[in-house]
Amino acid sequence: MTIYNITAKALIALGVLFFCSLFLKVLAGVNLVPGSTHLGHYFISFAGAMVLAWGLLMHKTSCNEQVMPIVANATGVMFILLAVMRVVAFFVAEQVFDFVPSVIAYALPAVESVTFFVLGSVFLTRYK
């Protein structure tokens, strides 16, 4: 249950940050991703709205024993898909993370992929 609640809070925080990225760029001139365009921040903001909604859903269902396994299963699938996405990013790391040093750019997708795979496995096996 602890991982479930921590994940819900992390998704809510990331969702708010990502959702605000477009407004930060347009209103304050702050770029969360250096060199990105308004369209890029639009997509980040769009994804942030989805992540925020997912985190709120997880938070709301954390006390419901009947619904929580369904949401946990979907969350596990989401994390496995994110792990697959990050494996692909590993092979094109220079293009994806061109604003960070190359050593970190290659290590970050690998670490994220393993983290997402472990989280996905936990959600798929622990919350049945």
C-alpha positions as CSV (number, residue, x, y, z in Angstrom):
1,M,0.0,0.0,0.0
2,T,2.9,2.3,0.7
3,I,4.2,2.1,-2.9
4,Y,0.7,2.7,-4.2
5,N,0.4,5.9,-2.2
6,I,3.9,7.2,-2.9
7,T,3.3,6.6,-6.6
8,A,0.0,8.4,-6.5
9,K,1.6,11.4,-4.8
10,A,4.5,11.4,-7.2
11,L,2.2,11.3,-10.3
12,I,0.2,14.2,-8.9
13,A,3.3,16.3,-8.3
14,L,4.8,15.5,-11.8
15,G,1.4,16.0,-13.4
16,V,1.1,19.5,-11.9
17,L,4.7,20.4,-12.9
18,F,4.2,19.1,-16.5
19,F,0.8,20.7,-16.8
20,C,2.2,24.0,-15.8
21,S,5.1,23.8,-18.4
22,L,3.1,25.5,-21.1
23,F,2.0,28.3,-18.9
24,L,5.5,28.7,-17.5
25,K,6.9,29.1,-21.1
26,V,4.2,31.4,-22.3
27,L,3.7,33.6,-19.3
28,A,7.1,33.6,-17.5
29,G,9.5,32.5,-20.3
30,V,10.7,29.5,-18.3
31,N,11.7,26.5,-20.3
32,L,11.5,23.1,-18.5
33,V,13.2,21.6,-21.5
34,P,15.8,23.9,-23.0
35,G,15.4,24.5,-26.7
36,S,11.9,23.2,-26.8
37,T,9.1,25.0,-28.8
38,H,5.7,26.1,-27.7
39,L,4.3,22.9,-29.4
40,G,6.7,20.8,-27.3
41,H,5.5,22.4,-24.1
42,Y,1.9,21.9,-25.3
43,F,2.5,18.2,-25.5
44,I,4.3,18.2,-22.1
45,S,1.3,20.0,-20.6
46,F,-1.1,17.6,-22.3
47,A,0.8,14.6,-20.8
48,G,0.8,16.4,-17.5
49,A,-2.9,16.6,-17.4
50,M,-3.1,12.8,-18.0
51,V,-0.5,12.1,-15.3
52,L,-2.3,14.4,-12.9
53,A,-5.6,12.6,-13.5
54,W,-4.0,9.2,-13.1
55,G,-2.4,10.2,-9.8
56,L,-5.7,11.6,-8.5
57,L,-7.4,8.4,-9.5
58,M,-4.8,6.3,-7.7
59,H,-5.1,8.6,-4.6
60,K,-8.9,8.3,-4.6
61,T,-8.9,4.5,-4.9
62,S,-6.2,3.8,-2.4
63,C,-8.8,3.1,0.3
64,N,-11.2,1.1,-1.8
65,E,-10.2,-2.6,-1.7
66,Q,-12.5,-3.5,-4.6
67,V,-11.3,-0.9,-7.1
68,M,-7.6,-0.6,-6.1
69,P,-6.5,-3.9,-7.8
70,I,-8.0,-2.8,-11.1
71,V,-6.2,0.6,-11.0
72,A,-3.0,-1.1,-9.8
73,N,-3.1,-3.5,-12.7
74,A,-3.6,-0.7,-15.2
75,T,-0.7,1.2,-13.5
76,G,1.5,-1.8,-13.8
77,V,0.8,-2.0,-17.5
78,M,1.5,1.7,-17.8
79,F,4.9,1.3,-16.1
80,I,5.9,-1.7,-18.3
81,L,5.0,0.4,-21.4
82,L,7.1,3.3,-20.1
83,A,10.0,0.9,-19.5
84,V,9.8,-0.3,-23.1
85,M,9.6,3.4,-24.3
86,R,12.8,4.2,-22.2
87,V,14.6,1.2,-23.8
88,V,14.0,2.8,-27.2
89,A,15.2,6.1,-25.8
90,F,18.4,4.5,-24.6
91,F,19.4,3.9,-28.2
92,V,18.7,7.5,-29.2
93,A,19.8,9.1,-26.0
94,E,21.9,11.8,-27.6
95,Q,18.9,13.1,-29.5
96,V,16.5,12.8,-26.6
97,F,18.7,14.3,-23.9
98,D,20.9,16.7,-25.9
99,F,20.9,19.2,-23.1
100,V,22.7,17.0,-20.5
101,P,26.2,15.5,-20.6
102,S,26.5,12.4,-22.8
103,V,27.4,10.0,-19.9
104,I,24.2,11.0,-18.0
105,A,22.2,11.0,-21.3
106,Y,23.1,7.3,-21.8
107,A,22.6,6.3,-18.2
108,L,19.4,8.0,-17.5
109,P,17.1,6.0,-19.9
110,A,18.6,2.8,-18.6
111,V,18.0,3.7,-15.0
112,E,14.5,4.9,-15.8
113,S,13.7,1.7,-17.8
114,V,14.8,-0.6,-14.9
115,T,12.9,1.6,-12.4
116,F,9.7,1.5,-14.5
117,F,10.0,-2.2,-15.1
118,V,10.4,-2.9,-11.3
119,L,7.5,-0.6,-10.5
120,G,5.3,-2.3,-13.2
121,S,6.2,-5.7,-11.9
122,V,5.3,-4.7,-8.3
123,F,2.0,-3.2,-9.3
124,L,1.1,-6.3,-11.5
125,T,2.0,-8.9,-8.8
126,R,1.4,-7.3,-5.4
127,Y,-2.0,-5.7,-5.8
128,K,-4.2,-8.6,-6.9
